[in-house]
Amino acid sequence: MNFWEKITGSDMTKQFKAFEARAKQLPAEYQTAWKEIQTNLWGHSDFTGRNLMPILDGVLGLLEETAADGQSVQEVLGGDIKGFCSALAGEEGAKSYRDKWREQLNSNVAKKLGK
């Protein structure tokens, strides 16, 4: 990735188009789950969203493999997709901008208090 792609975000646009092309190959219930997963994961994004690219790629790979095996979405993700996304983002270490600001604020307060 060169400087221009990083600044404009065109690298991410290319990745999203590739993700969407892969997702269109999935059965309908998997496509619905994919859209819900994307919606729930964006809350764990940093400012640019680049931290989610490997996570989204892994989840889409999981959906592709399980669809090929003939499993249902319920068997793979369970009934709680939002909980699945929270657990996934937490395990992958994806911190949102709110988490970073919270850490910075706590650090600044601790410095002011002399700790």
All heavy atoms as an XYZ file, in Angstrom:
902
protein
N       0.851     -1.165      0.000
C       0.000      0.000      0.000
C       0.899      1.229      0.000
O       1.788      1.364      0.828
C      -0.883     -0.050      1.249
C      -1.548      1.203      1.589
S      -2.623      1.198      3.039
C      -1.936      0.018      4.136
N       0.645      2.103     -0.951
C       1.441      3.319     -1.013
C       0.777      4.439     -0.222
O      -0.335      4.288      0.296
C       1.713      3.722     -2.468
C       0.462      4.099     -3.226
O      -0.504      4.586     -2.666
N       0.483      3.860     -4.527
N       1.460      5.551     -0.141
C       0.996      6.679      0.656
C      -0.364      7.186      0.181
O      -1.262      7.431      0.989
C       2.039      7.802      0.592
C       1.640      9.039      1.333
C       1.656      9.074      2.713
C       1.224     10.172      0.648
C       1.276     10.216      3.407
C       0.840     11.315      1.325
C       0.878     11.328      2.709
N      -0.538      7.330     -1.133
C      -1.789      7.861     -1.672
C      -2.968      6.960     -1.343
O      -4.040      7.434     -0.977
C      -1.658      8.060     -3.173
C      -2.886      8.663     -3.776
C      -3.796      8.033     -4.557
C      -3.360      9.993     -3.614
N      -4.804      8.886     -4.905
C      -4.561     10.116     -4.328
C      -2.890     11.111     -2.933
C      -5.290     11.282     -4.389
C      -3.620     12.276     -2.994
C      -4.802     12.355     -3.711
N      -2.791      5.646     -1.463
C      -3.866      4.712     -1.138
C      -4.236      4.798      0.335
O      -5.401      4.720      0.696
C      -3.456      3.283     -1.479
C      -3.414      2.996     -2.958
C      -2.938      1.588     -3.256
O      -2.218      0.996     -2.411
O      -3.270      1.081     -4.331
N      -3.226      4.953      1.178
C      -3.489      5.034      2.613
C      -4.252      6.304      2.970
O      -5.172      6.273      3.795
C      -2.176      4.975      3.384
C      -2.354      4.764      4.853
C      -1.060      4.433      5.530
C      -1.311      4.022      6.950
N      -0.145      3.473      7.587
N      -3.899      7.404      2.350
C      -4.553      8.679      2.641
C      -5.997      8.686      2.127
O      -6.916      9.117      2.824
C      -3.762      9.856      2.023
C      -2.394      9.987      2.674
C      -4.529     11.165      2.141
C      -2.422     10.280      4.154
N      -6.221      8.219      0.924
C      -7.557      8.275      0.323
C      -8.451      7.124      0.749
O      -9.668      7.203      0.611
C      -7.469      8.277     -1.211
O      -6.842      7.067     -1.644
C      -6.701      9.481     -1.712
N      -7.861      6.035      1.224
C      -8.647      4.875      1.610
C      -9.025      3.991      0.439
O      -9.878      3.107      0.571
N      -8.401      4.192     -0.716
C      -8.756      3.406     -1.892
C      -8.387      1.932     -1.716
O      -9.022      1.060     -2.327
C      -8.095      3.974     -3.152
O      -6.691      3.895     -3.069
N      -7.389      1.657     -0.892
C      -7.035      0.256     -0.621
C      -8.182     -0.453      0.093
O      -8.511     -1.603     -0.214
C      -5.753      0.160      0.191
C      -5.852      0.875      1.536
O      -6.476      1.952      1.606
O      -5.311      0.355      2.522
N      -8.830      0.233      1.004
C      -9.958     -0.349      1.720
C     -11.170     -0.513      0.800
O     -11.903     -1.488      0.922
C     -10.328      0.509      2.934
C      -9.296      0.439      4.035
S      -9.679      1.483      5.455
C     -11.313      0.993      5.871
N     -11.352      0.428     -0.108
C     -12.453      0.325     -1.067
C     -12.286     -0.920     -1.920
O     -13.257     -1.647     -2.165
C     -12.512      1.586     -1.953
O     -12.629      2.735     -1.113
C     -13.677      1.541     -2.909
N     -11.075     -1.177     -2.356
C     -10.798     -2.381     -3.149
C     -11.088     -3.635     -2.339
O     -11.673     -4.596     -2.844
C      -9.342     -2.391     -3.612
C      -9.020     -1.353     -4.648
C      -7.548     -1.375     -4.990
C      -7.168     -0.207     -5.880
N      -5.710     -0.170     -6.117
N     -10.678     -3.637     -1.078
C     -10.924     -4.802     -0.229
C     -12.415     -5.007     -0.013
O     -12.904     -6.143     -0.037
C     -10.223     -4.644      1.122
C      -8.750     -4.950      1.072
C      -8.116     -4.869      2.447
O      -8.409     -3.965      3.231
N      -7.266     -5.831      2.749
N     -13.161     -3.937      0.218
C     -14.611     -4.064      0.421
C     -15.303     -4.603     -0.817
O     -16.220     -5.412     -0.721
C     -15.238     -2.726      0.825
C     -15.162     -2.471      2.292
C     -14.489     -1.378      2.785
C     -15.765     -3.328      3.190
C     -14.415     -1.131      4.131
C     -15.701     -3.096      4.548
C     -15.023     -2.002      5.017
N     -14.881     -4.147     -1.991
C     -15.469     -4.667     -3.220
C     -15.184     -6.154     -3.365
O     -16.049     -6.916     -3.795
C     -14.946     -3.888     -4.423
C     -15.540     -2.494     -4.526
C     -15.030     -1.760     -5.739
C     -15.638     -0.360     -5.784
N     -15.144      0.411     -6.916
N     -13.971     -6.565     -2.996
C     -13.630     -7.994     -3.046
C     -14.458     -8.774     -2.033
O     -14.936     -9.880     -2.332
C     -12.139     -8.181     -2.779
N     -14.643     -8.207     -0.828
C     -15.476     -8.868      0.190
C     -16.908     -9.032     -0.319
O     -17.512    -10.088     -0.153
C     -15.501     -8.069      1.490
C     -14.218     -8.106      2.287
C     -13.970     -7.127      3.226
C     -13.279     -9.102      2.115
C     -12.816     -7.140      3.981
C     -12.118     -9.126      2.856
C     -11.881     -8.143      3.793
N     -17.455     -7.987     -0.914
C     -18.832     -8.046     -1.390
C     -18.990     -9.055     -2.527
O     -20.010     -9.736     -2.615
C     -19.319     -6.660     -1.819
C     -19.491     -5.697     -0.657
C     -20.394     -6.232      0.440
O     -21.470     -6.782      0.147
O     -20.006     -6.109      1.620
N     -17.992     -9.139     -3.399
C     -18.052    -10.128     -4.479
C     -18.038    -11.542     -3.905
O     -18.768    -12.422     -4.382
C     -16.875     -9.929     -5.432
N     -17.222    -11.759     -2.875
C     -17.187    -13.070     -2.226
C     -18.498    -13.351     -1.504
O     -18.997    -14.474     -1.522
C     -16.022    -13.129     -1.229
C     -14.668    -13.202     -1.888
C     -13.522    -13.013     -0.915
N     -13.548    -13.927      0.218
C     -12.765    -13.776      1.285
N     -11.907    -12.772      1.361
N     -12.844    -14.635      2.280
N     -19.067    -12.336     -0.867
C     -20.299    -12.525     -0.094
C     -21.490    -12.827     -1.006
O     -22.406    -13.545     -0.600
C     -20.589    -11.286      0.754
N     -21.483    -12.318     -2.229
C     -22.582    -12.587     -3.159
C     -22.628    -14.057     -3.576
O     -23.660    -14.521     -4.044
C     -22.471    -11.699     -4.387
C     -22.866    -10.275     -4.116
C     -22.813     -9.433     -5.362
C     -23.177     -7.993     -5.015
N     -23.102     -7.123     -6.174
N     -21.533    -14.772     -3.389
C     -21.481    -16.192     -3.719
C     -22.117    -17.052     -2.631
O     -22.386    -18.231     -2.848
C     -20.018    -16.637     -3.912
C     -19.258    -15.855     -4.949
C     -19.794    -16.079     -6.341
O     -20.190    -17.177     -6.683
N     -19.826    -15.029     -7.143
N     -22.371    -16.466     -1.465
C     -22.916    -17.210     -0.330
C     -24.432    -17.376     -0.461
O     -25.088    -16.582     -1.138
C     -22.603    -16.470      0.975
C     -21.132    -16.349      1.359
C     -20.982    -15.410      2.551
C     -20.529    -17.701      1.663
N     -24.990    -18.371      0.238
C     -26.456    -18.497      0.291
C     -27.086    -17.269      0.963
O     -26.418    -16.517      1.668
C     -26.674    -19.755      1.139
C     -25.392    -20.501      1.089
C     -24.315    -19.486      0.892
N     -28.381    -17.103      0.777
C     -29.091    -15.908      1.245
C     -28.967    -15.698      2.753
O     -28.739    -14.573      3.209
C     -30.559    -15.983      0.847
N     -29.117    -16.763      3.555
C     -29.038    -16.583      5.010
C     -27.629    -16.168      5.439
O     -27.464    -15.407      6.386
C     -29.486    -17.843      5.750
C     -28.568    -19.027      5.608
C     -28.991    -20.216      6.465
O     -29.879    -20.058      7.318
O     -28.413    -21.283      6.270
N     -26.623    -16.621      4.725
C     -25.244    -16.213      5.024
C     -25.014    -14.758      4.630
O     -24.286    -14.038      5.316
C     -24.249    -17.113      4.292
C     -23.989    -18.414      5.001
C     -24.771    -19.531      4.762
C     -22.948    -18.535      5.906
C     -24.535    -20.731      5.408
C     -22.699    -19.724      6.553
C     -23.491    -20.817      6.305
O     -23.249    -21.992      6.948
N     -25.611    -14.325      3.528
C     -25.479    -12.922      3.125
C     -26.109    -11.993      4.158
O     -25.556    -10.947      4.485
C     -26.126    -12.702      1.754
C     -25.356    -13.338      0.625
C     -26.014    -13.119     -0.717
O     -26.861    -12.238     -0.870
N     -25.626    -13.919     -1.702
N     -27.242    -12.393      4.698
C     -27.909    -11.609      5.735
C     -27.031    -11.543      6.991
O     -26.867    -10.478      7.592
C     -29.275    -12.223      6.077
O     -30.047    -12.297      4.887
C     -30.005    -11.396      7.115
N     -26.457    -12.677      7.367
C     -25.574    -12.713      8.542
C     -24.337    -11.858      8.301
O     -23.873    -11.152      9.205
C     -25.180    -14.150      8.855
N     -23.798    -11.885      7.095
C     -22.614    -11.085      6.752
C     -22.906     -9.596      6.927
O     -22.106     -8.871      7.500
C     -22.178    -11.392      5.323
C     -21.157    -10.460      4.771
C     -21.326     -9.573      3.757
C     -19.799    -10.310      5.199
N     -20.167     -8.883      3.534
C     -19.204     -9.318      4.403
C     -19.028    -10.914      6.183
C     -17.892     -8.918      4.549
C     -17.708    -10.512      6.339
C     -17.146     -9.525      5.534
N     -24.070     -9.145      6.478
C     -24.425     -7.734      6.626
C     -24.590     -7.357      8.091
O     -24.159     -6.286      8.529
C     -25.688     -7.418      5.831
C     -25.447     -7.447      4.350
C     -26.678     -7.167      3.561
C     -26.321     -7.301      2.074
N     -27.403     -7.020      1.198
N     -25.174     -8.249      8.860
C     -25.344     -7.983     10.289
C     -23.995     -7.975     11.012
O     -23.767     -7.158     11.912
C     -26.273     -9.026     10.904
C     -26.716     -8.685     12.300
C     -27.758     -9.647     12.833
O     -28.428    -10.332     12.048
O     -27.895     -9.689     14.071
N     -23.100     -8.859     10.618
C     -21.759     -8.895     11.209
C     -21.018     -7.600     10.914
O     -20.394     -7.012     11.806
C     -20.972    -10.120     10.696
C     -21.537    -11.398     11.320
C     -19.485     -9.994     10.997
C     -21.029    -12.674     10.690
N     -21.087     -7.139      9.677
C     -20.429     -5.878      9.329
C     -20.974     -4.734     10.183
O     -20.204     -3.927     10.706
C     -20.656     -5.546      7.853
C     -19.819     -6.332      6.914
C     -20.069     -5.904      5.482
O     -21.203     -5.655      5.083
N     -19.011     -5.813      4.712
N     -22.277     -4.664     10.319
C     -22.904     -3.603     11.102
C     -22.426     -3.628     12.550
O     -22.108     -2.584     13.128
C     -24.438     -3.750     11.058
O     -24.870     -3.701      9.703
C     -25.118     -2.651     11.848
N     -22.358     -4.820     13.130
C     -21.974     -4.932     14.537
C     -20.484     -4.732     14.770
O     -20.086     -4.279     15.844
C     -22.408     -6.288     15.096
C     -23.891     -6.370     15.299
O     -24.497     -5.475     15.876
N     -24.499     -7.434     14.807
N     -19.652     -5.044     13.786
C     -18.208     -4.894     13.984
C     -17.737     -3.448     13.871
O     -16.717     -3.088     14.441
C     -17.434     -5.766     12.993
C     -17.270     -7.215     13.386
C     -16.529     -7.981     12.303
C     -16.551     -7.364     14.709
N     -18.459     -2.605     13.154
C     -17.990     -1.232     12.973
C     -17.918     -0.463     14.281
O     -17.183      0.518     14.376
C     -18.845     -0.489     11.952
C     -18.419     -0.840     10.563
C     -19.140     -1.550      9.656
C     -17.167     -0.554      9.951
N     -18.397     -1.716      8.511
C     -17.187     -1.116      8.659
C     -16.027      0.102     10.360
C     -16.116     -1.029      7.786
C     -14.951      0.197      9.477
C     -15.004     -0.367      8.215
N     -18.631     -0.879     15.290
C     -18.521     -0.232     16.601
C     -17.170     -0.458     17.263
O     -16.786      0.266     18.174
N     -16.431     -1.446     16.779
C     -15.118     -1.776     17.334
C     -13.981     -1.250     16.471
O     -12.829     -1.624     16.647
C     -14.978     -3.296     17.488
C     -16.028     -3.886     18.359
N     -15.975     -3.824     19.737
C     -17.180     -4.520     18.064
C     -17.039     -4.412     20.229
N     -17.794     -4.840     19.239
N     -14.301     -0.372     15.560
C     -13.330      0.142     14.604
C     -12.491      1.257     15.210
O     -12.920      1.970     16.107
C     -14.080      0.676     13.386
O     -13.217      1.371     12.540
N     -11.282      1.398     14.662
C     -10.514      2.586     14.985
C     -10.968      3.700     14.043
O     -11.963      3.563     13.345
C      -9.007      2.323     14.899
C      -8.531      1.961     13.495
O      -9.355      1.921     12.557
O      -7.324      1.715     13.343
N     -10.246      4.782     13.979
C     -10.671      5.941     13.183
C     -10.818      5.597     11.706
O     -11.750      6.026     11.045
C      -9.672      7.084     13.375
C     -10.036      8.329     12.637
C     -11.107      9.101     13.049
C      -9.324      8.723     11.521
C     -11.456     10.248     12.369
C      -9.671      9.865     10.839
C     -10.734     10.636     11.258
N      -9.900      4.802     11.172
C      -9.915      4.500      9.743
C     -10.682      3.227      9.405
O     -11.156      3.077      8.291
C      -8.486      4.322      9.210
O      -7.882      3.210      9.861
C      -7.668      5.576      9.418
N     -10.768      2.293     10.317
C     -11.416      1.025     10.046
C     -10.467     -0.040      9.541
O     -10.855     -1.174      9.287
N      -9.194      0.306      9.397
C      -8.218     -0.664      8.887
C      -8.001     -1.827      9.845
O      -7.635     -2.915      9.419
C      -6.891      0.017      8.602
C      -6.891      0.755      7.304
C      -5.497      1.191      6.882
N      -5.532      1.708      5.542
C      -5.936      2.925      5.213
N      -6.341      3.742      6.162
N      -5.956      3.319      3.977
N      -8.228     -1.616     11.117
C      -8.038     -2.706     12.078
C      -9.059     -3.820     11.887
O      -8.842     -4.938     12.320
C      -8.087     -2.180     13.509
C      -9.442     -1.638     13.901
O     -10.158     -1.046     13.095
N      -9.796     -1.812     15.151
N     -10.167     -3.528     11.221
C     -11.202     -4.544     11.012
C     -10.997     -5.380      9.756
O     -11.628     -6.425      9.607
C     -12.578     -3.881     10.938
C     -13.076     -3.236     12.209
C     -14.469     -2.679     11.997
C     -13.072     -4.215     13.363
N     -10.140     -4.949      8.860
C      -9.971     -5.670      7.595
C      -9.569     -7.135      7.798
O     -10.186     -8.019      7.208
C      -8.967     -4.961      6.691
C      -9.475     -3.660      6.146
S     -10.931     -3.942      5.136
C     -11.891     -2.562      5.581
N      -8.560     -7.441      8.623
C      -8.229     -8.859      8.813
C      -9.347     -9.633      9.510
O      -9.570    -10.813      9.212
C      -6.975     -8.839      9.682
C      -6.527     -7.450      9.772
C      -7.614     -6.563      9.288
N     -10.063     -8.978     10.403
C     -11.160     -9.639     11.114
C     -12.286     -9.963     10.131
O     -12.807    -11.079     10.118
C     -11.672     -8.752     12.269
C     -10.575     -8.562     13.314
C     -12.911     -9.353     12.910
C     -10.891     -7.545     14.383
N     -12.651     -8.988      9.298
C     -13.710     -9.213      8.311
C     -13.314    -10.298      7.317
O     -14.142    -11.125      6.928
C     -14.043     -7.909      7.580
C     -14.766     -6.850      8.390
C     -14.835     -5.537      7.623
C     -16.155     -7.317      8.766
N     -12.057    -10.305      6.919
C     -11.576    -11.336      5.999
C     -11.688    -12.721      6.626
O     -12.130    -13.673      5.977
C     -10.135    -11.040      5.596
C      -9.626    -11.971      4.516
O     -10.421    -12.342      3.620
O      -8.436    -12.327      4.552
N     -11.322    -12.828      7.895
C     -11.421    -14.106      8.585
C     -12.857    -14.577      8.754
O     -13.157    -15.763      8.571
N     -13.749    -13.657      9.091
C     -15.161    -14.020      9.267
C     -15.769    -14.453      7.931
O     -16.495    -15.445      7.870
C     -15.964    -12.839      9.868
C     -17.449    -13.105      9.808
C     -15.533    -12.590     11.295
N     -15.440    -13.747      6.879
C     -15.966    -14.119      5.564
C     -15.430    -15.484      5.140
O     -16.158    -16.302      4.578
C     -15.626    -13.055      4.524
C     -16.269    -13.209      3.153
C     -17.787    -13.297      3.255
C     -15.869    -12.056      2.252
N     -14.169    -15.753      5.445
C     -13.611    -17.073      5.171
C     -14.337    -18.165      5.942
O     -14.613    -19.249      5.406
N     -14.655    -17.886      7.201
C     -15.416    -18.839      8.014
C     -16.783    -19.103      7.401
O     -17.216    -20.254      7.297
C     -15.581    -18.299      9.444
C     -16.506    -19.085     10.366
C     -15.864    -20.408     10.754
C     -16.859    -18.271     11.587
N     -17.461    -18.041      6.985
C     -18.778    -18.195      6.374
C     -18.697    -18.994      5.071
O     -19.556    -19.833      4.797
C     -19.421    -16.835      6.126
C     -19.803    -16.024      7.365
C     -20.344    -14.653      6.956
C     -20.795    -16.762      8.225
N     -17.664    -18.742      4.287
C     -17.504    -19.477      3.029
C     -17.281    -20.966      3.275
O     -17.878    -21.815      2.606
C     -16.331    -18.908      2.224
C     -16.598    -17.547      1.640
C     -15.370    -16.896      1.049
O     -14.238    -17.219      1.464
O     -15.539    -16.050      0.158
N     -16.425    -21.280      4.242
C     -16.127    -22.684      4.541
C     -17.349    -23.420      5.080
O     -17.631    -24.551      4.676
C     -14.991    -22.781      5.552
C     -13.639    -22.426      4.994
C     -12.546    -22.491      6.036
O     -12.715    -23.231      7.037
O     -11.531    -21.808      5.863
N     -18.054    -22.785      5.986
C     -19.210    -23.460      6.587
C     -20.367    -23.573      5.604
O     -21.122    -24.540      5.657
C     -19.660    -22.749      7.873
O     -19.917    -21.371      7.590
C     -18.600    -22.859      8.952
N     -20.509    -22.598      4.700
C     -21.541    -22.707      3.669
C     -21.215    -23.863      2.729
O     -22.109    -24.600      2.302
C     -21.662    -21.404      2.890
N     -19.933    -24.038      2.427
C     -19.517    -25.142      1.558
C     -19.756    -26.488      2.236
O     -20.044    -27.483      1.568
C     -18.053    -24.991      1.180
N     -19.658    -26.524      3.563
C     -19.910    -27.763      4.315
C     -21.394    -28.037      4.506
O     -21.768    -29.090      4.997
C     -19.234    -27.703      5.692
C     -17.720    -27.770      5.600
O     -17.215    -28.197      4.543
O     -17.053    -27.403      6.580
N     -22.233    -27.060      4.177
C     -23.679    -27.246      4.286
C     -24.251    -26.961      5.659
O     -25.388    -27.325      5.943
N     -23.489    -26.293      6.513
C     -23.996    -25.952      7.845
C     -24.879    -24.709      7.757
O     -24.722    -23.874      6.870
C     -22.837    -25.688      8.808
C     -21.989    -26.906      9.076
C     -20.828    -26.565     10.000
O     -20.354    -25.445     10.019
N     -20.382    -27.553     10.755
N     -25.776    -24.582      8.713
C     -26.620    -23.384      8.754
C     -25.901    -22.282      9.535
O     -24.963    -22.541     10.284
C     -27.963    -23.693      9.421
O     -27.796    -23.873     10.805
N     -26.366    -21.071      9.348
C     -25.781    -19.922     10.048
C     -25.947    -20.081     11.555
O     -25.049    -19.735     12.328
C     -26.427    -18.602      9.557
C     -25.982    -17.429     10.386
C     -26.100    -18.362      8.110
N     -27.085    -20.602     11.987
C     -27.339    -20.798     13.414
C     -26.327    -21.754     14.035
O     -25.910    -21.569     15.172
C     -28.762    -21.322     13.633
C     -29.843    -20.341     13.243
C     -29.820    -19.090     14.099
O     -29.463    -19.127     15.266
N     -30.190    -17.974     13.505
N     -25.940    -22.789     13.297
C     -24.953    -23.741     13.811
C     -23.588    -23.096     13.963
O     -22.846    -23.405     14.896
C     -24.821    -24.943     12.866
C     -26.013    -25.852     12.820
C     -25.866    -26.941     11.782
O     -25.231    -26.696     10.729
O     -26.398    -28.033     12.026
N     -23.268    -22.199     13.065
C     -21.940    -21.592     13.048
C     -21.835    -20.429     14.034
O     -20.920    -20.375     14.850
C     -21.599    -21.098     11.624
C     -20.241    -20.428     11.596
C     -21.660    -22.249     10.651
N     -22.772    -19.499     13.957
C     -22.680    -18.267     14.748
C     -23.533    -18.279     16.004
O     -23.350    -17.439     16.873
C     -23.095    -17.070     13.882
C     -22.314    -16.866     12.593
C     -22.892    -15.700     11.814
C     -20.849    -16.659     12.871
N     -24.474    -19.191     16.084
C     -25.394    -19.190     17.206
C     -26.479    -18.152     16.962
O     -26.577    -17.546     15.910
N     -27.285    -17.928     17.961
C     -28.386    -16.983     17.824
C     -28.015    -15.539     18.084
O     -28.767    -14.637     17.764
N     -26.844    -15.306     18.663
C     -26.452    -13.963     19.079
C     -25.287    -13.468     18.225
O     -24.124    -13.622     18.594
C     -26.071    -13.977     20.562
C     -25.757    -12.606     21.114
O     -26.166    -11.605     20.493
O     -25.095    -12.543     22.159
N     -25.595    -12.872     17.099
C     -24.531    -12.386     16.208
C     -23.816    -11.200     16.829
O     -22.605    -11.061     16.703
C     -25.099    -12.048     14.817
C     -25.531    -13.342     14.126
C     -24.085    -11.303     13.971
C     -26.094    -13.172     12.755
N     -24.550    -10.356     17.533
C     -23.917     -9.202     18.178
C     -22.896     -9.663     19.228
O     -21.796     -9.128     19.311
C     -24.977     -8.312     18.826
C     -24.444     -7.033     19.369
C     -25.553     -6.115     19.843
C     -24.984     -4.799     20.303
N     -26.028     -3.853     20.696
N     -23.249    -10.658     20.012
C     -22.315    -11.213     20.982
C     -21.123    -11.870     20.317
O     -19.986    -11.764     20.800
N     -21.361    -12.558     19.207
C     -20.282    -13.163     18.434
C     -19.295    -12.093     17.983
O     -18.076    -12.255     18.112
C     -20.859    -13.909     17.220
C     -19.835    -14.388     16.248
C     -19.113    -15.543     16.486
C     -19.600    -13.689     15.067
C     -18.162    -15.988     15.577
C     -18.665    -14.125     14.156
C     -17.941    -15.282     14.412
N     -19.800    -10.983     17.471
C     -18.947     -9.894     16.993
C     -18.166     -9.248     18.132
O     -16.984     -8.933     17.984
C     -19.779     -8.850     16.268
S     -20.480     -9.444     14.728
N     -18.810     -9.056     19.266
C     -18.127     -8.470     20.423
C     -17.002     -9.368     20.900
O     -15.895     -8.907     21.199
C     -19.115     -8.228     21.562
O     -20.050     -7.263     21.202
N     -17.287    -10.660     20.972
C     -16.257    -11.608     21.397
C     -15.120    -11.665     20.386
O     -13.943    -11.700     20.761
C     -16.863    -12.990     21.591
N     -15.458    -11.649     19.132
C     -14.448    -11.707     18.079
C     -13.553    -10.481     18.111
O     -12.332    -10.588     18.058
C     -15.127    -11.825     16.713
C     -14.227    -11.927     15.506
C     -13.428    -13.225     15.551
C     -15.043    -11.856     14.242
N     -14.131     -9.314     18.202
C     -13.345     -8.083     18.232
C     -12.510     -7.995     19.495
O     -11.373     -7.533     19.460
C     -14.256     -6.872     18.127
N     -13.042     -8.480     20.607
C     -12.282     -8.472     21.854
C     -11.103     -9.419     21.810
O     -10.017     -9.098     22.276
N     -11.294    -10.584     21.208
C     -10.218    -11.553     21.103
C      -9.145    -11.083     20.140
O      -7.970    -11.359     20.329
C     -10.764    -12.902     20.642
C     -11.575    -13.610     21.695
C     -12.189    -14.897     21.184
O     -11.825    -15.340     20.085
O     -13.027    -15.450     21.903
N      -9.519    -10.373     19.109
C      -8.573     -9.900     18.119
C      -7.869     -8.620     18.576
O      -6.974     -8.145     17.923
C      -9.276     -9.635     16.777
C      -9.780    -10.873     16.113
C      -8.671    -11.770     15.598
O      -7.585    -11.255     15.259
O      -8.888    -12.982     15.536
N      -8.316     -8.041     19.676
C      -7.691     -6.832     20.192
C      -8.087     -5.569     19.453
O      -7.348     -4.596     19.447
N      -9.226     -5.579     18.812
C      -9.683     -4.407     18.084
C     -10.234     -3.393     19.073
O     -11.264     -3.617     19.681
C     -10.756     -4.794     17.075
N      -9.515     -2.299     19.226
C      -9.968     -1.247     20.128
C     -10.637     -0.166     19.316
O     -10.149      0.233     18.271
C      -8.778     -0.651     20.881
C      -8.161     -1.598     21.868
C      -7.090     -0.914     22.659
C      -6.501     -1.869     23.668
N      -5.458     -1.221     24.457
N     -11.746      0.304     19.819
C     -12.432      1.393     19.132
C     -11.770      2.719     19.499
O     -10.953      2.787     20.420
C     -13.909      1.423     19.519
O     -14.056      1.847     20.851
N     -12.142      3.750     18.785
C     -11.603      5.063     19.097
C     -12.002      5.490     20.501
O     -11.259      6.173     21.195
C     -12.039      6.096     18.053
C     -13.532      6.293     17.955
C     -14.176      7.252     18.718
C     -14.304      5.509     17.113
C     -15.535      7.426     18.641
C     -15.667      5.676     17.024
C     -16.275      6.635     17.793
O     -17.632      6.805     17.714
N     -13.180      5.037     20.960
C     -13.606      5.369     22.324
C     -12.677      4.735     23.348
O     -12.343      5.352     24.364
C     -15.038      4.911     22.549
C     -16.056      5.687     21.755
C     -17.421      5.103     21.962
N     -17.423      3.742     21.416
C     -18.359      3.220     20.672
N     -19.420      3.910     20.415
N     -18.265      2.006     20.203
N     -12.259      3.498     23.100
C     -11.339      2.829     24.015
C     -10.010      3.572     24.087
O      -9.439      3.742     25.163
C     -11.091      1.382     23.580
C     -12.332      0.527     23.655
O     -13.220      0.827     24.487
O     -12.411     -0.447     22.884
N      -9.521      4.014     22.938
C      -8.252      4.749     22.908
C      -8.373      6.082     23.629
O      -7.480      6.476     24.377
C      -7.800      4.950     21.464
C      -7.376      3.657     20.809
C      -6.976      3.868     19.376
C      -6.646      2.532     18.734
N      -6.251      2.682     17.339
N      -9.482      6.786     23.412
C      -9.679      8.058     24.098
C      -9.815      7.847     25.601
O      -9.316      8.642     26.394
C     -10.907      8.768     23.566
C     -10.753      9.327     22.186
C      -9.592      9.525     21.498
C     -11.795      9.763     21.328
N      -9.848     10.037     20.268
C     -11.197     10.206     20.130
C     -13.164      9.818     21.445
C     -11.934     10.702     19.064
C     -13.894     10.313     20.381
C     -13.279     10.748     19.217
N     -10.491      6.780     26.002
C     -10.648      6.477     27.420
C      -9.289      6.227     28.063
O      -8.988      6.731     29.141
C     -11.564      5.271     27.601
C     -11.906      4.980     29.048
C     -12.847      3.792     29.212
N     -14.077      3.957     28.447
C     -14.442      3.171     27.436
N     -13.683      2.183     27.044
N     -15.582      3.390     26.813
N      -8.440      5.448     27.390
C      -7.104      5.182     27.914
C      -6.281      6.463     28.018
O      -5.570      6.673     28.996
C      -6.384      4.171     27.016
C      -6.918      2.769     27.127
C      -6.273      1.817     26.131
O      -5.326      2.230     25.418
O      -6.709      0.657     26.067
N      -6.382      7.315     26.999
C      -5.648      8.570     27.013
C      -6.137      9.469     28.149
O      -5.330     10.072     28.858
C      -5.797      9.284     25.675
C      -5.005     10.566     25.585
C      -5.185     11.239     24.239
O      -6.038     10.852     23.446
N      -4.390     12.257     23.990
N      -7.429      9.552     28.338
C      -7.988     10.362     29.414
C      -7.535      9.831     30.774
O      -7.109     10.603     31.641
C      -9.514     10.380     29.341
C     -10.234     11.135     30.465
C      -9.890     12.609     30.414
C     -11.729     10.919     30.353
N      -7.606      8.525     30.966
C      -7.166      7.938     32.230
C      -5.686      8.199     32.479
O      -5.274      8.469     33.607
C      -7.445      6.437     32.246
C      -8.919      6.124     32.381
O      -9.700      6.961     32.795
N      -9.290      4.924     31.987
N      -4.892      8.128     31.431
C      -3.461      8.410     31.572
C      -3.215      9.861     31.949
O      -2.405     10.151     32.833
C      -2.764      8.082     30.255
O      -1.416      8.455     30.300
N      -3.926     10.780     31.301
C      -3.768     12.201     31.609
C      -4.200     12.523     33.034
O      -3.550     13.297     33.740
C      -4.543     13.053     30.619
C      -3.940     13.051     29.235
O      -2.778     12.687     29.067
N      -4.740     13.413     28.246
N      -5.292     11.929     33.485
C      -5.766     12.149     34.853
C      -4.759     11.594     35.854
O      -4.446     12.234     36.869
C      -7.160     11.526     35.063
C      -7.556     11.516     36.525
C      -8.198     12.292     34.246
N      -4.221     10.418     35.560
C      -3.229      9.822     36.467
C      -1.982     10.693     36.553
O      -1.405     10.853     37.633
C      -2.860      8.416     35.981
N      -1.562     11.289     35.443
C      -0.398     12.187     35.455
C      -0.680     13.420     36.306
O       0.181     13.866     37.060
C      -0.038     12.606     34.042
C       0.652     11.537     33.238
C       0.957     12.045     31.835
C       1.487     10.950     30.952
N       1.701     11.409     29.571
N      -1.868     13.977     36.155
C      -2.238     15.179     36.914
C      -2.319     14.892     38.408
O      -1.995     15.740     39.231
C      -3.579     15.751     36.429
C      -3.552     16.262     35.041
C      -2.810     17.555     34.931
C      -2.886     18.050     33.500
N      -2.155     19.267     33.293
N      -2.741     13.682     38.746
C      -2.838     13.320     40.144
C      -1.502     12.875     40.733
O      -1.397     12.625     41.931
C      -3.880     12.215     40.333
C      -5.328     12.603     40.028
C      -6.236     11.381     40.127
C      -5.795     13.682     40.979
N      -0.505     12.756     39.875
C       0.832     12.402     40.333
C       1.041     10.919     40.564
O       1.886     10.521     41.366
N       0.279     10.106     39.893
C       0.433      8.658     40.067
C       1.356      8.099     39.040
O       1.436      8.340     37.939
C      -0.913      7.960     39.991
C      -1.768      8.288     41.173
C      -3.042      7.493     41.126
C      -3.893      7.799     42.335
N      -5.121      7.063     42.371
